[in-house]
């Protein structure tokens, strides 16, 4: 349940504002008797969603200030030294105000710029949903402790309904607020989690204002939607190339030209589900390679030694390539990969015949196709 709201409360935040502001000023007010000199950190995320430091200031008489210039609005986070949690805020040019209690940072109030006002409206309703989720979670825990199976079952059914309510809240928000940057982030999340059919997500995206579609995350969503067309079952898989572990360049077409069936496997040494699936792919490869089955591993690692060590450790005897850029890998972006493991099964003409087959399903499909060839 906590993961559900990490998205609702932590992923949705950013863009425009005053007539022609010359930079931003972010003024914060903290109650709860914070000590003078307490450090306040302003952070954001980089291209692989890792937190990076932007600025640092200190509290004086319960107040702090950040200022600068933000070319395009972006989600930032305010951290208080030695305090739990953080305050998400849309840093955009204009005057931004934040108020929160030192011991309840997650209840911060934002105002000032247009997008922070919209975000605050969204956050107010999201917090109500969060409280409802916590209440159900506590009730389920107590029922489980008391071995009250009937209540646990009823609460699980209620939670399924709740998840639908939460999803509908996000969908309705996008439709009602096409000019909110939060809406762009909601659409991006729905696409990444495959929470709705692609056609519905595309319609939602097209309903956003041109300004929202033109933001950095808006452009990313548009690119992903376009890429999805070329990686659907029935489409010819886009060709690509990248370095092998020994530094040569290998293309997808180099592999498919010599195979009747090719599995393009997106994985990484750090991905536990990928490593757990590797023995199954090894088994299918050993059984069907002589009949025309091949594999091309596309690693989303960022350290060559981790990549090559995993290949050797798991006994992956097929071809491998990687740009060592994690999810920023151009191949991953071309194939709209937001999570791994992910896989595409291609026939001898490079046409995608299946996606994301794992476990027995992979061998069943391979046996079915090669049995007909």
SULVENMO-V75542 format. One record per residue. N is the residue number from 1. RES is the residue in one small letter. OMEGA is omega in degrees with one decimal (999 if undefined). BURIAL is b if it has 16 or more other ideal C-beta (glycine too) atoms within 10 Angstrom, else e. Layout:
n=N res=RES omega=OMEGA burial=BURIAL
n=N res=RES omega=OMEGA burial=BURIAL
This chain:
n=1 res=x omega=179.7 burial=e
n=2 res=x omega=-178.7 burial=e
n=3 res=x omega=179.7 burial=e
n=4 res=x omega=-175.8 burial=b
n=5 res=x omega=171.5 burial=b
n=6 res=x omega=178.9 burial=e
n=7 res=x omega=-175.2 burial=b
n=8 res=x omega=-173.4 burial=b
n=9 res=x omega=-173.5 burial=b
n=10 res=x omega=-172.8 burial=e
n=11 res=x omega=-166.4 burial=b
n=12 res=x omega=-172.0 burial=b
n=13 res=x omega=169.3 burial=b
n=14 res=x omega=21.1 burial=b
n=15 res=x omega=-149.9 burial=b
n=16 res=x omega=-179.1 burial=b
n=17 res=x omega=-167.3 burial=b
n=18 res=x omega=-173.4 burial=e
n=19 res=x omega=178.2 burial=e
n=20 res=x omega=-176.2 burial=e
n=21 res=x omega=-179.6 burial=b
n=22 res=x omega=-178.4 burial=e
n=23 res=x omega=-179.1 burial=e
n=24 res=x omega=170.3 burial=b
n=25 res=x omega=-179.0 burial=e
n=26 res=x omega=-179.3 burial=b
n=27 res=x omega=-179.0 burial=e
n=28 res=x omega=177.4 burial=b
n=29 res=x omega=-179.0 burial=e
n=30 res=x omega=172.0 burial=b
n=31 res=x omega=-177.8 burial=e
n=32 res=x omega=175.8 burial=e
n=33 res=x omega=174.4 burial=e
n=34 res=x omega=-178.9 burial=b
n=35 res=x omega=173.0 burial=e
n=36 res=x omega=-179.0 burial=e
n=37 res=x omega=176.9 burial=e
n=38 res=x omega=-177.1 burial=b
n=39 res=x omega=176.1 burial=e
n=40 res=x omega=-176.4 burial=b
n=41 res=x omega=174.4 burial=b
n=42 res=x omega=-176.9 burial=b
n=43 res=x omega=171.2 burial=b
n=44 res=x omega=179.8 burial=e
n=45 res=x omega=178.3 burial=e
n=46 res=x omega=-174.5 burial=e
n=47 res=x omega=177.4 burial=e
n=48 res=x omega=175.0 burial=e
n=49 res=x omega=173.6 burial=e
n=50 res=x omega=179.8 burial=e
n=51 res=x omega=175.8 burial=e
n=52 res=x omega=-178.8 burial=e
n=53 res=x omega=176.9 burial=e
n=54 res=x omega=-176.8 burial=b
n=55 res=x omega=177.9 burial=e
n=56 res=x omega=175.1 burial=e
n=57 res=x omega=179.6 burial=b
n=58 res=x omega=178.2 burial=e
n=59 res=x omega=173.4 burial=b
n=60 res=x omega=-179.2 burial=e
n=61 res=x omega=176.0 burial=e
n=62 res=x omega=-177.2 burial=e
n=63 res=x omega=173.5 burial=e
n=64 res=x omega=-177.8 burial=b
n=65 res=x omega=168.6 burial=e
n=66 res=x omega=175.2 burial=b
n=67 res=x omega=-179.4 burial=e
n=68 res=x omega=178.4 burial=e
n=69 res=x omega=-178.9 burial=e
n=70 res=x omega=-176.8 burial=b
n=71 res=x omega=176.1 burial=e
n=72 res=x omega=-179.0 burial=e
n=73 res=x omega=-175.9 burial=b
n=74 res=x omega=178.6 burial=b
n=75 res=x omega=175.2 burial=b
n=76 res=x omega=-179.9 burial=b
n=77 res=x omega=176.8 burial=b
n=78 res=x omega=178.1 burial=b
n=79 res=x omega=175.5 burial=b
n=80 res=x omega=-178.3 burial=b
n=81 res=x omega=176.7 burial=e
n=82 res=x omega=176.7 burial=e
n=83 res=x omega=-179.1 burial=b
n=84 res=x omega=175.5 burial=e
n=85 res=x omega=179.5 burial=e
n=86 res=x omega=178.3 burial=b
n=87 res=x omega=173.7 burial=b
n=88 res=x omega=-179.4 burial=b
n=89 res=x omega=176.8 burial=b
n=90 res=x omega=176.4 burial=b
n=91 res=x omega=178.7 burial=b
n=92 res=x omega=-177.3 burial=b
n=93 res=x omega=-175.8 burial=b
n=94 res=x omega=-179.7 burial=b
n=95 res=x omega=-176.9 burial=b
n=96 res=x omega=178.8 burial=b
n=97 res=x omega=180.0 burial=b
n=98 res=x omega=175.9 burial=b
n=99 res=x omega=175.6 burial=e
n=100 res=x omega=177.7 burial=b
n=101 res=x omega=-173.9 burial=e
n=102 res=x omega=-176.6 burial=b
n=103 res=x omega=176.2 burial=e
n=104 res=x omega=-177.0 burial=e
n=105 res=x omega=-175.9 burial=b
n=106 res=x omega=178.2 burial=e
n=107 res=x omega=-178.1 burial=e
n=108 res=x omega=176.8 burial=b
n=109 res=x omega=-178.9 burial=e
n=110 res=x omega=173.4 burial=b
n=111 res=x omega=175.2 burial=e
n=112 res=x omega=-178.3 burial=b
n=113 res=x omega=-174.3 burial=b
n=114 res=x omega=-176.7 burial=b
n=115 res=x omega=175.5 burial=b
n=116 res=x omega=175.1 burial=b
n=117 res=x omega=177.4 burial=e
n=118 res=x omega=178.9 burial=b
n=119 res=x omega=-179.4 burial=b
n=120 res=x omega=176.3 burial=e
n=121 res=x omega=179.2 burial=e
n=122 res=x omega=-176.3 burial=b
n=123 res=x omega=179.5 burial=b
n=124 res=x omega=179.3 burial=e
n=125 res=x omega=178.9 burial=e
n=126 res=x omega=178.9 burial=b
n=127 res=x omega=176.5 burial=e
n=128 res=x omega=177.2 burial=e
n=129 res=x omega=178.7 burial=b
n=130 res=x omega=179.1 burial=b
n=131 res=x omega=177.3 burial=e
n=132 res=x omega=178.6 burial=b
n=133 res=x omega=179.3 burial=b
n=134 res=x omega=179.0 burial=e
n=135 res=x omega=178.4 burial=e
n=136 res=x omega=179.9 burial=b
n=137 res=x omega=178.5 burial=e
n=138 res=x omega=179.6 burial=e
n=139 res=x omega=-179.6 burial=b
n=140 res=x omega=178.5 burial=b
n=141 res=x omega=179.8 burial=e
n=142 res=x omega=179.6 burial=e
n=143 res=x omega=179.3 burial=b
n=144 res=x omega=178.2 burial=e
n=145 res=x omega=180.0 burial=e
n=146 res=x omega=-179.8 burial=e
n=147 res=x omega=178.7 burial=e
n=148 res=x omega=-173.8 burial=e
n=149 res=x omega=-179.5 burial=e
n=150 res=x omega=179.5 burial=e
n=151 res=x omega=178.2 burial=e
n=152 res=x omega=179.1 burial=b
n=153 res=x omega=-179.8 burial=e
n=154 res=x omega=-179.7 burial=e
n=155 res=x omega=177.1 burial=b
n=156 res=x omega=177.4 burial=e
n=157 res=x omega=178.0 burial=e
n=158 res=x omega=-179.1 burial=e
n=159 res=x omega=176.1 burial=b
n=160 res=x omega=176.9 burial=e
n=161 res=x omega=179.7 burial=e
n=162 res=x omega=179.1 burial=b
n=163 res=x omega=178.1 burial=e
n=164 res=x omega=177.4 burial=e
n=165 res=x omega=-179.2 burial=e
n=166 res=x omega=178.7 burial=b
n=167 res=x omega=-179.5 burial=b
n=168 res=x omega=177.1 burial=e
n=169 res=x omega=179.5 burial=b
n=170 res=x omega=-179.9 burial=b
n=171 res=x omega=-179.6 burial=b
n=172 res=x omega=-179.9 burial=e
n=173 res=x omega=179.4 burial=b
n=174 res=x omega=-178.1 burial=b
n=175 res=x omega=-177.9 burial=e
n=176 res=x omega=-176.4 burial=e
n=177 res=x omega=-179.2 burial=b
n=178 res=x omega=-178.9 burial=b
n=179 res=x omega=-178.4 burial=e
n=180 res=x omega=178.2 burial=b
n=181 res=x omega=175.2 burial=b
n=182 res=x omega=-179.5 burial=b
n=183 res=x omega=177.2 burial=b
n=184 res=x omega=-177.4 burial=b
n=185 res=x omega=176.0 burial=b
n=186 res=x omega=-179.9 burial=b
n=187 res=x omega=178.6 burial=b
n=188 res=x omega=179.3 burial=b
n=189 res=x omega=177.6 burial=b
n=190 res=x omega=179.4 burial=b
n=191 res=x omega=-177.8 burial=b
n=192 res=x omega=-177.6 burial=b
n=193 res=x omega=-180.0 burial=e
n=194 res=x omega=-176.7 burial=e
n=195 res=x omega=179.7 burial=b
n=196 res=x omega=173.6 burial=b
n=197 res=x omega=-176.4 burial=e
n=198 res=x omega=-179.6 burial=b
n=199 res=x omega=178.9 burial=e
n=200 res=x omega=179.0 burial=e
n=201 res=x omega=178.8 burial=b
n=202 res=x omega=178.6 burial=b
n=203 res=x omega=178.1 burial=e
n=204 res=x omega=-179.2 burial=b
n=205 res=x omega=180.0 burial=b
n=206 res=x omega=177.7 burial=e
n=207 res=x omega=177.3 burial=e
n=208 res=x omega=178.4 burial=b
n=209 res=x omega=177.5 burial=e
n=210 res=x omega=-179.9 burial=e
n=211 res=x omega=179.9 burial=e
n=212 res=x omega=177.7 burial=b
n=213 res=x omega=-176.1 burial=b
n=214 res=x omega=177.5 burial=e
n=215 res=x omega=-179.0 burial=b
n=216 res=x omega=177.5 burial=e
n=217 res=x omega=176.5 burial=b
n=218 res=x omega=177.7 burial=b
n=219 res=x omega=179.4 burial=e
n=220 res=x omega=178.4 burial=e
n=221 res=x omega=179.2 burial=b
n=222 res=x omega=178.4 burial=b
n=223 res=x omega=-179.8 burial=e
n=224 res=x omega=178.9 burial=b
n=225 res=x omega=178.7 burial=b
n=226 res=x omega=-179.6 burial=e
n=227 res=x omega=-179.2 burial=e
n=228 res=x omega=179.6 burial=b
n=229 res=x omega=-175.3 burial=e
n=230 res=x omega=179.8 burial=e
n=231 res=x omega=175.1 burial=b
n=232 res=x omega=175.2 burial=e
n=233 res=x omega=-177.5 burial=e
n=234 res=x omega=178.8 burial=e
n=235 res=x omega=173.3 burial=e
n=236 res=x omega=-176.7 burial=e
n=237 res=x omega=178.3 burial=b
n=238 res=x omega=178.9 burial=e
n=239 res=x omega=179.0 burial=e
n=240 res=x omega=176.0 burial=b
n=241 res=x omega=-179.6 burial=e
n=242 res=x omega=-178.5 burial=b
n=243 res=x omega=171.6 burial=e
n=244 res=x omega=178.4 burial=e
n=245 res=x omega=-179.7 burial=e
n=246 res=x omega=174.8 burial=e
n=247 res=x omega=175.0 burial=e
n=248 res=x omega=177.0 burial=e
n=249 res=x omega=-178.8 burial=e
n=250 res=x omega=178.9 burial=b
n=251 res=x omega=175.5 burial=e
n=252 res=x omega=-178.7 burial=b
n=253 res=x omega=176.6 burial=e
n=254 res=x omega=-178.0 burial=e
n=255 res=x omega=-175.7 burial=b
n=256 res=x omega=-178.6 burial=b
n=257 res=x omega=-178.3 burial=e
n=258 res=x omega=-176.7 burial=e
n=259 res=x omega=173.5 burial=b
n=260 res=x omega=-177.8 burial=b
n=261 res=x omega=-177.2 burial=b
n=262 res=x omega=174.1 burial=b
n=263 res=x omega=173.1 burial=b
n=264 res=x omega=-171.4 burial=b
n=265 res=x omega=174.8 burial=b
n=266 res=x omega=-174.2 burial=b
n=267 res=x omega=174.6 burial=b
n=268 res=x omega=179.6 burial=b
n=269 res=x omega=-177.3 burial=b
n=270 res=x omega=-175.2 burial=b
n=271 res=x omega=-177.0 burial=b
n=272 res=x omega=177.3 burial=e
n=273 res=x omega=177.7 burial=e
n=274 res=x omega=-178.9 burial=b
n=275 res=x omega=177.8 burial=b
n=276 res=x omega=-179.9 burial=e
n=277 res=x omega=-175.9 burial=b
n=278 res=x omega=178.8 burial=b
n=279 res=x omega=178.2 burial=e
n=280 res=x omega=178.6 burial=b
n=281 res=x omega=177.2 burial=b
n=282 res=x omega=-179.4 burial=b
n=283 res=x omega=179.7 burial=e
n=284 res=x omega=179.6 burial=b
n=285 res=x omega=-178.6 burial=b
n=286 res=x omega=-176.6 burial=e
n=287 res=x omega=-170.7 burial=e
n=288 res=x omega=-177.2 burial=b
n=289 res=x omega=-179.5 burial=e
n=290 res=x omega=179.4 burial=e
n=291 res=x omega=176.2 burial=e
n=292 res=x omega=179.5 burial=b
n=293 res=x omega=177.8 burial=b
n=294 res=x omega=-179.3 burial=b
n=295 res=x omega=170.5 burial=b
n=296 res=x omega=179.2 burial=b
n=297 res=x omega=176.7 burial=b
n=298 res=x omega=-174.8 burial=b
n=299 res=x omega=174.2 burial=b
n=300 res=x omega=172.5 burial=b
n=301 res=x omega=172.8 burial=b
n=302 res=x omega=176.7 burial=b
n=303 res=x omega=-174.7 burial=e
n=304 res=x omega=-177.2 burial=e
n=305 res=x omega=177.1 burial=e
n=306 res=x omega=179.8 burial=e
n=307 res=x omega=-176.1 burial=b
n=308 res=x omega=177.5 burial=b
n=309 res=x omega=179.7 burial=e
n=310 res=x omega=177.4 burial=b
n=311 res=x omega=-179.1 burial=b
n=312 res=x omega=-177.6 burial=e
n=313 res=x omega=-176.3 burial=e
n=314 res=x omega=177.5 burial=b
n=315 res=x omega=-177.1 burial=e
n=316 res=x omega=-168.2 burial=b
n=317 res=x omega=-178.1 burial=e
n=318 res=x omega=179.9 burial=b
n=319 res=x omega=-179.7 burial=b
n=320 res=x omega=174.2 burial=b
n=321 res=x omega=175.7 burial=b
n=322 res=x omega=171.2 burial=b
n=323 res=x omega=178.1 burial=b
n=324 res=x omega=-178.8 burial=e
n=325 res=x omega=-178.4 burial=b
n=326 res=x omega=-175.0 burial=b
n=327 res=x omega=174.1 burial=b
n=328 res=x omega=176.1 burial=e
n=329 res=x omega=-179.3 burial=b
n=330 res=x omega=177.7 burial=e
n=331 res=x omega=177.8 burial=b
n=332 res=x omega=179.1 burial=b
n=333 res=x omega=178.4 burial=b
n=334 res=x omega=-178.1 burial=b
n=335 res=x omega=175.0 burial=b
n=336 res=x omega=-178.3 burial=b
n=337 res=x omega=177.9 burial=b
n=338 res=x omega=179.9 burial=e
n=339 res=x omega=177.4 burial=e
n=340 res=x omega=5.9 burial=b
n=341 res=x omega=174.4 burial=b
n=342 res=x omega=-175.0 burial=b
n=343 res=x omega=179.3 burial=b
n=344 res=x omega=178.9 burial=b
n=345 res=x omega=-174.6 burial=b
n=346 res=x omega=175.9 burial=b
n=347 res=x omega=-175.1 burial=b
n=348 res=x omega=176.9 burial=e
n=349 res=x omega=-179.4 burial=e
n=350 res=x omega=179.0 burial=b
n=351 res=x omega=179.1 burial=e
n=352 res=x omega=-178.5 burial=b
n=353 res=x omega=178.3 burial=b
n=354 res=x omega=179.4 burial=b
n=355 res=x omega=170.0 burial=e
n=356 res=x omega=174.7 burial=e
n=357 res=x omega=179.1 burial=b
n=358 res=x omega=178.3 burial=e
n=359 res=x omega=-178.3 burial=e
n=360 res=x omega=-177.6 burial=e
n=361 res=x omega=-179.9 burial=e
n=362 res=x omega=-179.0 burial=b
n=363 res=x omega=179.6 burial=b
n=364 res=x omega=-178.5 burial=e
n=365 res=x omega=179.2 burial=b
n=366 res=x omega=179.5 burial=b
n=367 res=x omega=-179.8 burial=e
n=368 res=x omega=-176.1 burial=e
n=369 res=x omega=-177.5 burial=b
n=370 res=x omega=177.2 burial=e
n=371 res=x omega=-179.5 burial=e
n=372 res=x omega=-173.7 burial=e
n=373 res=x omega=999 burial=e
